[in-house]
Amino acid sequence: MTLTTGPEFKNDAHHVVLWTKQEFEGDLKTEYDYTRTDEAPNCVTILYIEATGSGEEPYAKDITKWNELRKVPAMTTYFRNKNLPIITEGRIGLRHMFTRSARHANFRVSKPAAKPV
């Protein structure tokens, strides 16, 4: 899958976040092939792990319940709720800031192997 954002630098409406349908819990191992396809000199791509809302209105624990608030996926919407609860479950998301593009393949999520005693 190729994930491409809008071309306008510093325009939050040109960010993109792709979320898993499935929610996950506990320790996770994520693996995927990532191939950068842009030449942007700045901006980032981010992997969100176990993303949830705070549970306080309007940020329901299930982030899909407040999609309307993320029509413009500004990064401040995701991490500037104060005194947030500890995260132990949620969805996984791939975020690209404006001007970024990459191919993602072979995306796998699993539980890490138990460590020997």
Secondary structure as UniProt FT lines:
FT   STRAND          2..4
FT   TURN            9..10
FT   HELIX           12..14
FT   STRAND          16..19
FT   STRAND          24..25
FT   STRAND          29..36
FT   STRAND          45..51
FT   TURN            57..58
FT   HELIX           63..70
FT   HELIX           76..79
FT   TURN            82..83
FT   STRAND          89..96
FT   TURN            98..99
FT   STRAND          101..110
//
